Amino acid sequence: MSSKITASSQGSSSHEGTIQTPQNENKLGTSIFLFVAMIALFLGAVYSLSFLTLDNPWPMAVCLALFALAFWIPQSILGRSDSAGEH
């Protein structure tokens, strides 16, 4: 699968542009770093539940916040949520 497209329908000026495909989106080191960071957020959320008691609701609040970040960051900031009509 090629990552180059040719715009031939725009008259005589044909230019080439690159599109983002899953194969060229992130480098391996960046992907590993992001994976480790998001897993750390998720495991921090799970670990915060070990401090949960009926008298102290803050560990649950921390758990919800960390889990929401671990879920939201990859999907909206790092993800491809804006590419619905691309292909």
Buried (B, 14 or more C-beta within 10 A) or exposed (E): EEEEEEEEEEEEEEEEEEEEEEEEEBEEEEEEEBEEEBEEBBEBBEEBEEEBEEEEEEBBEBBEBBBEBBBEBBEEEBEEEEEEEEE
